[in-house]
Amino acid sequence: MNELLIRLFIRDPDKITSPQVRTSYGVLCGWYGILVNLALCSVKVTVGILTGSIAVTADAVNNLSDAGSAVITLFGFKLAGKPADDEHPFGHGRLEYVAGLIVAIIIIAVGLDFLKLSFERLIRPSEVKMTAVALALLLATLPVKLWMFFFYRKVSRKIASKTIHAVAFDSLSDILTTSLVIVSLVISQYTSFPVDGVAGLLVALFIILGGAEVIREIINPLLGECPDRKLVEEIRKRLLKCRDICGVHDIIVHSYGPDRYFATAHAEVNPEKNDMVQIHDALEAAEVDIARHMPVRLLLHCDPFFSQEPELKHWRTLAEDLIGSLDPELKVYDFRLEKSGEQILLNFQLLVPRKFVLTNQELTRKITHLLREHDRRVNTQITITHSFV
């Protein structure tokens, strides 16, 4: 059924890298959420009036907030799909994350409001009247929400959307909260204990915790999170397939929305075999190849790599072996050899994990000591950097 819905309303639904198709998925989810949640809210408001249950009414307003969230999702995807302009040269893709953040804030606000109302009901309980019709109506809403959960989950996985994933999680929480409300309605018929107030408190807390989890997931891409390892490795592999590139390092990837990446990298090339024009053409061809096959705009920086000079090769190999013995995660690049009389200066950059056990000064002293054990003439100039991927 979900696949049929997608095929009916989205042209070329399998072209998920297309901004237009992605926007269509978001718009479909938005309208779907608005219409279904308004219908569910109407049903639960009716049941709330019939039973006088604060828990049912809280559940109804929760569905109303879901409809409001769907409106934000709808506009969020529409705005995120706008092309780049002079004020936003990287596009508007991050608006999708902003929309998801607003959805989460609304969820938490609704939860806090009903936490207060449920606490008041706990202090001043009132009679809850359950009828067979009311129970049947509430039970009928469960498979509807379950269907929504599967639909949203399918779309969120297909287009890798954190916003739609947040909505899917909210649908799942709605199933649990409505189930809790139904159980409380039944139990309240057999006890004077304010079960309705307790159920309302639990529903409100579950809503608040769900909203907080959504914020945690969405705030990371807004702040700037580490890119997907698979994406980084694919960039590296494609660059190393280029004939004139013999090494890649300092890859930095910025996300400007789902499947919208801008990246920079240092490409090592051998100036002994190529002139500047050949190197330029090779790097430009690599950038074009990445753009054709991946959702990445890449800018390459050229690093000369002298692989044929025997003494330079000897010292680089020795330095890599000694440093690798300390920790395989340590990577040497931009290696230079300079001589001044009898003195040897090894100048290179070192990529170090961010939580490495040694400080930069301790690591520099350790490496210098290891190299000087092989030749007392050696001095080092080590620039330590940390990976962004």
Stockholm file with secondary structure:
# STOCKHOLM 1.0

chainA/1-389         MNELLIRLFIRDPDKITSPQVRTSYGVLCGWYGILVNLALCSVKVTVGILTGSIAVTADAVNNLSDAGSAVITLFGFKLAGKPADDEHPFGHGRLEYVAGLIVAIIIIAVGLDFLKLSFERLIRPSEVKMTAVALALLLATLPVKLWMFFFYRKVSRKIASKTIHAVAFDSLSDILTTSLVIVSLVISQYTSFPVDGVAGLLVALFIILGGAEVIREIINPLLGECPDRKLVEEIRKRLLKCRDICGVHDIIVHSYGPDRYFATAHAEVNPEKNDMVQIHDALEAAEVDIARHMPVRLLLHCDPFFSQEPELKHWRTLAEDLIGSLDPELKVYDFRLEKSGEQILLNFQLLVPRKFVLTNQELTRKITHLLREHDRRVNTQITITHSFV
#=GR chainA/1-389 SS CHHHHHHHHCSSTTCTTSHHHHHHHHHHHHHHHHHHHHHHHHHHHHHHHHHTCHHHHHHHHHHHHHHHHHHHHHHHHHHHTSCCCSSCTTCSTTHHHHHHHHHHHHHHHHHHHHHHHHHHHHHSCCCCCCCHHHHHHHHHHHHHHHHHHHHHHHHHHHHTCHHHHHHHHHHHHHHHHHHHHHHHHHHHTSCSSCHHHHHHHHHHHHHHHHHHHHHHHHHHHHHCCCCCHHHHHHHHHHHHTSTTEEEEEEEEEEESSTTCEEEEEEEEECTTTCCHHHHHHHHHHHHHHHHHHSSEEEEEEEEECCCSCHHHHHHHHHHHHHHHHHCTTCEEEEEEEEEETTEEEEEEEEEECTTCSSCHHHHHHHHHHHHHHHCTTEEEEEEEEECCC
#=GC SS_cons         CHHHHHHHHCSSTTCTTSHHHHHHHHHHHHHHHHHHHHHHHHHHHHHHHHHTCHHHHHHHHHHHHHHHHHHHHHHHHHHHTSCCCSSCTTCSTTHHHHHHHHHHHHHHHHHHHHHHHHHHHHHSCCCCCCCHHHHHHHHHHHHHHHHHHHHHHHHHHHHTCHHHHHHHHHHHHHHHHHHHHHHHHHHHTSCSSCHHHHHHHHHHHHHHHHHHHHHHHHHHHHHCCCCCHHHHHHHHHHHHTSTTEEEEEEEEEEESSTTCEEEEEEEEECTTTCCHHHHHHHHHHHHHHHHHHSSEEEEEEEEECCCSCHHHHHHHHHHHHHHHHHCTTCEEEEEEEEEETTEEEEEEEEEECTTCSSCHHHHHHHHHHHHHHHCTTEEEEEEEEECCC
//
